[in-house]
């Protein structure tokens, strides 16, 4: 996945969270909007360092937290990156690197802050 697409996905998350800044979250700290914005910031900082799989896991967590905070519904989460994927020429490509037997797929585990 190219960095422009990843950056666009991160910005889409950040913008949607900011548009719901008035959400009075009763969720645990990791699911609260301020923490989600900090996660978006960390993703941008890590664009050159982290694997696509790790970036996508973090974005997936952010989307799930947005659902938990009732910022979006499941259908919104499924469609929220469609425009970015079309703009950057990768429509329909989601974490498919693990389906290629000739491609090494390493799964990062644990302790990311």
Backbone as CSV, one residue per row, in Angstrom:
resi,resn,N_x,N_y,N_z,CA_x,CA_y,CA_z,C_x,C_y,C_z
1,UNK,0.860,-1.168,0.000,0.000,0.000,0.000,0.904,1.227,0.000
2,UNK,0.599,2.182,-0.849,1.479,3.343,-0.918,1.243,4.301,0.249
3,UNK,2.250,5.095,0.527,2.187,6.001,1.679,1.129,7.084,1.517
4,UNK,0.886,7.524,0.289,-0.151,8.540,0.080,-1.520,8.012,0.480
5,UNK,-1.785,6.775,0.110,-3.055,6.157,0.484,-3.136,5.998,1.994
6,UNK,-2.076,5.509,2.609,-2.082,5.326,4.056,-2.305,6.661,4.765
7,UNK,-1.608,7.697,4.306,-1.770,9.013,4.912,-3.214,9.502,4.753
8,UNK,-3.800,9.302,3.583,-5.188,9.713,3.349,-6.139,8.978,4.287
9,UNK,-5.889,7.700,4.535,-6.736,6.920,5.438,-6.612,7.446,6.866
10,UNK,-5.396,7.751,7.280,-5.176,8.286,8.628,-5.888,9.633,8.778
11,UNK,-5.741,10.495,7.785,-6.382,11.810,7.840,-7.900,11.696,7.860
12,UNK,-8.441,10.718,7.137,-9.896,10.503,7.144,-10.355,10.135,8.554
13,UNK,-9.609,9.252,9.216,-9.939,8.900,10.603,-9.886,10.133,11.497
14,UNK,-8.783,10.869,11.396,-8.584,12.038,12.260,-9.689,13.068,12.048
15,UNK,-10.041,13.334,10.792,-11.091,14.313,10.505,-12.439,13.874,11.076
16,UNK,-12.756,12.606,10.911,-14.042,12.117,11.415,-14.089,12.171,12.932
17,UNK,-12.975,11.879,13.588,-12.933,11.949,15.052,-13.086,13.401,15.500
18,UNK,-12.387,14.312,14.846,-12.488,15.735,15.197,-13.907,16.249,14.996
19,UNK,-14.608,15.745,13.989,-15.992,16.164,13.755,-16.933,15.681,14.849
20,UNK,-16.470,14.751,15.650,-17.258,14.246,16.770,-16.580,14.583,18.096
21,UNK,-15.899,15.699,18.134,-15.139,16.092,19.330,-16.038,16.273,20.543
22,UNK,-17.320,16.481,20.306,-18.243,16.686,21.413,-18.718,15.380,22.045
23,UNK,-18.221,14.261,21.558,-18.611,12.961,22.110,-18.115,12.869,23.544
24,UNK,-19.024,12.678,24.458,-18.665,12.494,25.865,-18.492,11.006,26.085
25,UNK,-17.316,10.532,25.818,-17.067,9.098,25.847,-17.010,8.563,27.271
26,UNK,-17.732,7.489,27.471,-17.654,6.766,28.743,-16.784,5.521,28.573
27,UNK,-16.133,5.457,27.432,-15.289,4.306,27.123,-13.981,4.381,27.913
28,UNK,-13.288,3.250,28.025,-11.960,3.267,28.644,-11.022,4.195,27.863
29,UNK,-9.980,4.674,28.505,-9.041,5.633,27.912,-8.592,5.282,26.488
30,UNK,-8.205,4.025,26.207,-7.725,3.725,24.846,-8.768,3.923,23.748
31,UNK,-10.042,4.018,24.116,-11.103,4.188,23.131,-11.607,5.621,23.026
32,UNK,-11.090,6.510,23.851,-11.573,7.895,23.867,-10.999,8.694,22.704
33,UNK,-11.767,9.692,22.238,-11.348,10.476,21.077,-9.943,11.075,21.182
34,UNK,-9.551,11.619,22.314,-8.212,12.210,22.442,-7.128,11.173,22.198
35,UNK,-7.343,9.972,22.721,-6.363,8.905,22.511,-6.330,8.478,21.039
36,UNK,-7.486,8.455,20.407,-7.552,8.071,18.993,-6.825,9.085,18.112
37,UNK,-6.954,10.369,18.439,-6.208,11.403,17.708,-4.709,11.191,17.905
38,UNK,-4.301,10.869,19.131,-2.876,10.603,19.400,-2.400,9.386,18.601
39,UNK,-3.257,8.378,18.462,-2.900,7.217,17.646,-2.719,7.622,16.182
40,UNK,-3.594,8.484,15.683,-3.448,8.968,14.304,-2.120,9.698,14.137
41,UNK,-1.775,10.528,15.116,-0.498,11.247,15.067,0.670,10.264,15.027
42,UNK,0.593,9.227,15.852,1.659,8.218,15.897,1.758,7.474,14.568
43,UNK,0.631,7.197,13.949,0.638,6.538,12.646,1.371,7.385,11.606
44,UNK,1.076,8.677,11.586,1.744,9.564,10.632,3.250,9.562,10.879
45,UNK,3.651,9.621,12.145,5.075,9.609,12.500,5.754,8.307,12.080
46,UNK,4.999,7.230,11.995,5.560,5.900,11.761,5.399,5.410,10.318
47,UNK,4.932,6.260,9.430,4.684,5.846,8.046,5.889,5.163,7.397
48,UNK,7.071,5.656,7.654,8.269,5.097,7.023,8.811,3.867,7.735
49,UNK,8.354,3.614,8.953,8.949,2.558,9.768,8.099,1.294,9.877
50,UNK,6.805,1.442,9.945,5.934,0.308,10.234,5.491,-0.397,8.953
51,UNK,5.204,-1.696,9.105,4.680,-2.481,7.983,3.240,-2.069,7.688
52,UNK,2.798,-2.364,6.473,1.401,-2.100,6.117,0.449,-2.845,7.045
53,UNK,0.802,-4.069,7.399,-0.070,-4.867,8.265,-0.250,-4.181,9.616
54,UNK,0.843,-3.698,10.181,0.758,-3.025,11.483,-0.048,-1.731,11.366
55,UNK,0.194,-0.967,10.315,-0.559,0.270,10.107,-2.054,-0.037,9.987
56,UNK,-2.385,-1.070,9.224,-3.786,-1.437,9.052,-4.419,-1.928,10.348
57,UNK,-3.664,-2.623,11.182,-4.212,-3.047,12.489,-4.551,-1.835,13.339
58,UNK,-3.660,-0.858,13.367,-3.926,0.346,14.151,-5.147,1.091,13.606
59,UNK,-5.225,1.226,12.296,-6.379,1.907,11.705,-7.658,1.135,12.012
60,UNK,-7.596,-0.192,11.952,-8.760,-1.011,12.301,-9.185,-0.801,13.743
61,UNK,-8.220,-0.684,14.657,-8.548,-0.403,16.058,-9.251,0.949,16.170
62,UNK,-8.710,1.948,15.472,-9.314,3.285,15.513,-10.749,3.229,15.002
63,UNK,-10.973,2.515,13.900,-12.332,2.390,13.373,-13.256,1.703,14.379
64,UNK,-12.778,0.660,15.026,-13.598,-0.038,16.026,-13.933,0.880,17.195
65,UNK,-12.961,1.682,17.610,-13.215,2.632,18.695,-14.230,3.685,18.261
66,UNK,-14.171,4.083,17.001,-15.155,5.036,16.492,-16.557,4.426,16.523
67,UNK,-16.653,3.148,16.205,-17.939,2.456,16.291,-18.397,2.383,17.752
68,UNK,-17.479,2.040,18.652,-17.817,1.948,20.076,-18.311,3.280,20.626
69,UNK,-17.784,4.374,20.097,-18.189,5.708,20.528,-19.387,6.243,19.754
70,UNK,-19.950,5.403,18.898,-21.122,5.749,18.087,-20.878,6.936,17.170
71,UNK,-19.617,7.076,16.728,-19.282,8.103,15.739,-19.679,7.629,14.349
72,UNK,-19.563,6.321,14.129,-19.895,5.711,12.843,-20.569,4.364,13.096
73,UNK,-21.196,3.862,12.064,-21.776,2.516,12.075,-20.838,1.596,11.289
74,UNK,-21.075,0.309,11.346,-20.233,-0.655,10.645,-20.164,-0.361,9.145
75,UNK,-21.291,-0.049,8.542,-21.313,0.244,7.104,-20.465,1.474,6.783
76,UNK,-20.469,2.476,7.668,-19.631,3.658,7.476,-18.154,3.268,7.506
77,UNK,-17.798,2.399,8.438,-16.404,1.959,8.550,-15.969,1.226,7.288
78,UNK,-16.856,0.419,6.734,-16.519,-0.321,5.517,-16.269,0.612,4.334
79,UNK,-16.978,1.724,4.297,-16.924,2.616,3.133,-16.035,3.841,3.329
80,UNK,-15.508,4.071,4.515,-14.872,5.359,4.782,-13.598,5.621,3.994
81,UNK,-12.949,4.605,3.443,-11.722,4.818,2.686,-11.900,4.603,1.181
82,UNK,-13.130,4.397,0.732,-13.377,4.128,-0.685,-12.825,5.225,-1.589
83,UNK,-13.077,6.484,-1.239,-12.589,7.590,-2.065,-11.071,7.623,-2.123
84,UNK,-10.433,7.422,-0.976,-8.965,7.441,-0.932,-8.395,6.297,-1.762
85,UNK,-8.992,5.120,-1.659,-8.494,3.975,-2.427,-8.642,4.215,-3.923
86,UNK,-9.739,4.812,-4.328,-9.936,5.126,-5.735,-8.948,6.200,-6.191
87,UNK,-8.744,7.219,-5.381,-7.847,8.320,-5.737,-6.397,7.858,-5.890
88,UNK,-6.014,6.853,-5.110,-4.621,6.406,-5.143,-4.452,5.072,-5.870
89,UNK,-5.472,4.671,-6.619,-5.343,3.548,-7.533,-5.299,2.174,-6.903
90,UNK,-5.864,2.019,-5.716,-5.841,0.713,-5.085,-7.217,0.306,-4.568
91,UNK,-8.259,0.446,-5.397,-9.579,0.048,-4.914,-9.635,-1.455,-4.647
92,UNK,-10.254,-1.823,-3.553,-10.465,-3.233,-3.243,-9.269,-3.972,-2.684
93,UNK,-8.147,-3.315,-2.442,-6.957,-3.991,-1.906,-6.907,-3.783,-0.395
94,UNK,-7.105,-4.833,0.352,-7.051,-4.768,1.807,-6.282,-5.959,2.331
95,UNK,-5.156,-5.720,2.938,-4.391,-6.759,3.621,-4.371,-8.078,2.861
96,UNK,-4.104,-8.023,1.571,-4.091,-9.268,0.810,-2.699,-9.863,0.704
97,UNK,-1.685,-9.206,1.284,-0.332,-9.734,1.180,-0.202,-11.111,1.834
98,UNK,-1.050,-11.418,2.802,-0.968,-12.725,3.449,-1.542,-13.857,2.589
99,UNK,-2.172,-13.513,1.478,-2.731,-14.537,0.596,-1.734,-14.997,-0.464
100,UNK,-0.616,-14.316,-0.588,0.386,-14.649,-1.589,1.432,-15.576,-0.971
101,UNK,1.466,-16.858,-1.375,2.404,-17.806,-0.756,3.863,-17.478,-1.040
102,UNK,4.123,-16.647,-2.055,5.495,-16.257,-2.369,5.930,-14.993,-1.639
103,UNK,5.025,-14.413,-0.868,5.329,-13.195,-0.128,5.455,-13.541,1.349
104,UNK,6.553,-13.094,1.951,6.674,-13.350,3.393,5.703,-12.441,4.120
105,UNK,5.088,-12.975,5.100,4.116,-12.215,5.888,4.485,-12.384,7.347
106,UNK,4.999,-11.347,7.939,5.390,-11.386,9.339,4.327,-10.666,10.150
107,UNK,3.985,-11.232,11.267,2.952,-10.655,12.110,3.621,-10.089,13.351
108,UNK,3.549,-8.760,13.508,4.112,-8.119,14.690,3.168,-8.328,15.869
109,UNK,3.714,-8.687,16.987,2.897,-8.888,18.178,3.380,-8.010,19.311
110,UNK,2.435,-7.603,20.121,2.714,-7.055,21.433,3.276,-5.673,21.531
111,UNK,3.113,-5.128,22.686,3.722,-3.991,23.286,3.862,-2.672,22.565
112,UNK,3.243,-2.487,21.416,3.366,-1.175,20.790,2.642,-0.159,21.655
113,UNK,3.271,0.982,21.834,2.667,2.016,22.691,1.953,3.076,21.978
